[in-house]
């Protein structure tokens, strides 16, 4: 490894060349992007960063539904992607420390953003859900946070044909 001696003049030069441009400085005129380029290449050619549309919230429909205190059944909802904080927070929850199986209740209550017209989702709401809905939500959580989508590859038991279904929406049996 070769060392480089930095003097006051060369330090200033290094800082000048590595400094990001100020927002007030006019940028160098960019060439018009070639329409035959891919969007990423077109964005780079235009001198702007490429933007990715990251989907962070996913809609779902529960197999049975959540019955609230007023007797209203809520089946549709949405779940957001989990953050590291979402996965760490249940570890310090006393209910989870006493009963590790409670972890999924706390975790789901943090990432479900809406359940029908209910927007205040807490552990008590998740506790009162049917077991089939909890199992569905746990699988849904795993799919969107591990695989990044809600699609599942399935095989027809009658014809052995393979196809893909979207677990997030629609009623069972509908396409």
BAKOLLUM-303849 format. One record per residue (C-alpha): residue in one letter; y, x, z. Coordinates in steps of 0.2 Angstrom, whole numbers. Each point is the difference from the previous one (the first is absolute). Layout:
BEGIN
+--------+-------+-------+-------+
! residu !     y !     x !     z !
+--------+-------+-------+-------+
!      A !     Y !     X !     Z !
...
+--------+-------+-------+-------+
//
This chain:
BEGIN
+--------+-------+-------+-------+
! residu !     y !     x !     z !
+--------+-------+-------+-------+
!      X !     0 !     0 !     0 !
!      X !    17 !     7 !    -5 !
!      X !    14 !    -2 !    12 !
!      X !    18 !    -4 !    -7 !
!      X !    15 !     6 !     9 !
!      X !    13 !   -14 !     1 !
!      X !    18 !     4 !     1 !
!      X !    15 !   -11 !     3 !
!      X !     3 !    -1 !   -19 !
!      X !   -18 !    -3 !    -5 !
!      X !    -3 !   -13 !    14 !
!      X !    15 !   -10 !    -7 !
!      X !    -8 !     1 !   -17 !
!      X !   -17 !    -6 !     6 !
!      X !     8 !   -14 !    10 !
!      X !    10 !    -5 !   -16 !
!      X !   -15 !    -1 !   -11 !
!      X !   -11 !    -9 !    12 !
!      X !    13 !   -13 !     6 !
!      X !    -3 !   -17 !    -7 !
!      X !    15 !    -7 !   -10 !
!      X !    13 !   -10 !    10 !
!      X !     1 !   -18 !    -4 !
!      X !    19 !     2 !    -4 !
!      X !    -4 !    14 !   -13 !
!      X !    -3 !    -7 !   -18 !
!      X !   -17 !     3 !    -6 !
!      X !    -3 !    10 !   -16 !
!      X !    -1 !   -12 !   -14 !
!      X !   -18 !    -5 !    -3 !
!      X !    -8 !    -4 !   -17 !
!      X !    -6 !   -17 !    -3 !
!      X !   -18 !    -3 !     5 !
!      X !   -12 !    -1 !   -15 !
!      X !    -7 !   -18 !     0 !
!      X !   -17 !     7 !    -5 !
!      X !    -2 !    10 !    16 !
!      X !    -9 !    -7 !    15 !
!      X !    11 !    -8 !    14 !
!      X !    -2 !    15 !    11 !
!      X !     5 !    12 !   -14 !
!      X !    14 !   -11 !    -5 !
!      X !     7 !    -1 !    18 !
!      X !    -2 !    19 !     1 !
!      X !     9 !     3 !   -16 !
!      X !    14 !   -11 !     5 !
!      X !     2 !    10 !    16 !
!      X !    -4 !   -13 !    12 !
!      X !   -15 !     0 !    12 !
!      X !   -15 !   -11 !    -5 !
!      X !    -1 !   -16 !    10 !
!      X !   -17 !    -7 !     5 !
!      X !    -1 !   -18 !     5 !
!      X !   -11 !     1 !    15 !
!      X !    -7 !   -17 !     5 !
!      X !     1 !    -1 !    19 !
!      X !    -4 !   -18 !     3 !
!      X !   -15 !   -10 !    -5 !
!      X !    -3 !   -19 !     0 !
!      X !   -17 !    -7 !     6 !
!      X !    -8 !   -17 !     3 !
!      X !   -11 !    -2 !    15 !
!      X !   -18 !    -7 !    -2 !
!      X !     2 !   -13 !    15 !
!      X !    18 !     1 !     5 !
!      X !    10 !     2 !    16 !
!      X !     3 !   -16 !    10 !
!      X !    16 !     0 !    10 !
!      X !     5 !    -9 !    16 !
!      X !     7 !   -15 !   -11 !
!      X !   -16 !    -2 !    -9 !
!      X !     6 !     7 !   -16 !
!      X !   -12 !    11 !   -10 !
!      X !     7 !    16 !    -8 !
!      X !   -11 !     8 !   -13 !
!      X !    12 !    11 !   -11 !
!      X !     9 !    15 !     7 !
!      X !     5 !    18 !    -3 !
!      X !    -4 !    17 !     6 !
!      X !    10 !    16 !    -1 !
!      X !    -7 !    18 !    -2 !
!      X !    -3 !     8 !    17 !
!      X !    10 !    15 !     5 !
!      X !    -6 !    14 !    11 !
!      X !    10 !    -8 !    15 !
!      X !   -10 !   -16 !    -3 !
!      X !   -16 !     9 !     2 !
!      X !     5 !    11 !    15 !
!      X !     9 !   -14 !    10 !
!      X !   -16 !   -10 !     5 !
!      X !    -7 !    16 !     7 !
!      X !    12 !    -1 !    15 !
!      X !    -2 !   -19 !     2 !
!      X !    -8 !    -4 !    17 !
!      X !   -10 !   -14 !    -8 !
!      X !    -8 !    12 !   -12 !
!      X !    -3 !    13 !    13 !
!      X !    -9 !   -13 !    10 !
!      X !   -10 !    -7 !   -15 !
!      X !     0 !    11 !   -16 !
!      X !    -6 !   -15 !   -10 !
!      X !    18 !    -7 !     3 !
!      X !     7 !    13 !   -11 !
!      X !    -2 !   -10 !   -16 !
!      X !     9 !   -15 !     8 !
!      X !    15 !    11 !     4 !
!      X !     0 !     9 !   -17 !
!      X !    -1 !   -16 !   -10 !
!      X !    14 !    -8 !    10 !
!      X !    11 !    15 !    -5 !
!      X !    -3 !    -1 !   -18 !
!      X !    -1 !   -19 !    -4 !
!      X !    18 !    -5 !    -4 !
!      X !    -3 !   -18 !    -4 !
!      X !   -13 !   -13 !     3 !
!      X !     5 !   -16 !    -9 !
!      X !    16 !    -5 !     8 !
!      X !    -3 !    11 !    16 !
!      X !    10 !    16 !    -1 !
!      X !    -2 !     5 !    18 !
!      X !   -17 !     8 !    -1 !
!      X !    -6 !     7 !    17 !
!      X !   -17 !     4 !     8 !
!      X !    -1 !   -18 !     7 !
!      X !     0 !    -7 !   -18 !
!      X !   -13 !    12 !    -6 !
!      X !   -11 !    -3 !    16 !
!      X !     0 !   -19 !    -5 !
!      X !    -6 !     3 !   -18 !
!      X !   -18 !    -4 !    -5 !
!      X !   -12 !    15 !    -1 !
!      X !    -3 !    -2 !   -19 !
!      X !    19 !     2 !    -2 !
!      X !     1 !    15 !    11 !
!      X !   -14 !     8 !   -10 !
!      X !     9 !    -4 !   -16 !
!      X !    16 !     7 !     6 !
!      X !    -9 !    16 !     6 !
!      X !    -7 !     3 !   -17 !
!      X !    16 !    -5 !    -8 !
!      X !     9 !    13 !    11 !
!      X !   -12 !    13 !    -5 !
!      X !     1 !    -3 !   -18 !
!      X !    19 !     0 !    -2 !
!      X !     2 !    15 !    12 !
!      X !   -15 !    11 !    -7 !
!      X !    -1 !    -5 !   -18 !
!      X !    18 !    -7 !    -3 !
!      X !    -6 !   -16 !    -8 !
!      X !    -8 !   -16 !     4 !
!      X !   -13 !     0 !   -14 !
!      X !   -19 !     1 !     3 !
!      X !   -14 !     4 !   -13 !
!      X !   -14 !   -13 !     2 !
!      X !   -16 !    -4 !    -9 !
!      X !    -6 !   -18 !    -4 !
!      X !   -16 !    -3 !     8 !
!      X !    -6 !   -11 !   -14 !
!      X !     4 !    10 !   -16 !
!      X !     3 !    17 !     8 !
!      X !    17 !     1 !    -9 !
!      X !    13 !    11 !     8 !
!      X !    18 !    -5 !     2 !
!      X !    15 !     2 !    11 !
!      X !     8 !   -14 !    11 !
!      X !    16 !     0 !     9 !
!      X !    -3 !    -3 !    19 !
!      X !    18 !    -4 !     4 !
!      X !     3 !   -17 !    -8 !
!      X !    -7 !   -16 !    -6 !
!      X !   -13 !   -11 !     7 !
!      X !   -19 !     6 !     0 !
!      X !    -8 !    -5 !   -16 !
!      X !    16 !    -1 !   -10 !
!      X !     5 !    13 !   -13 !
+--------+-------+-------+-------+
//
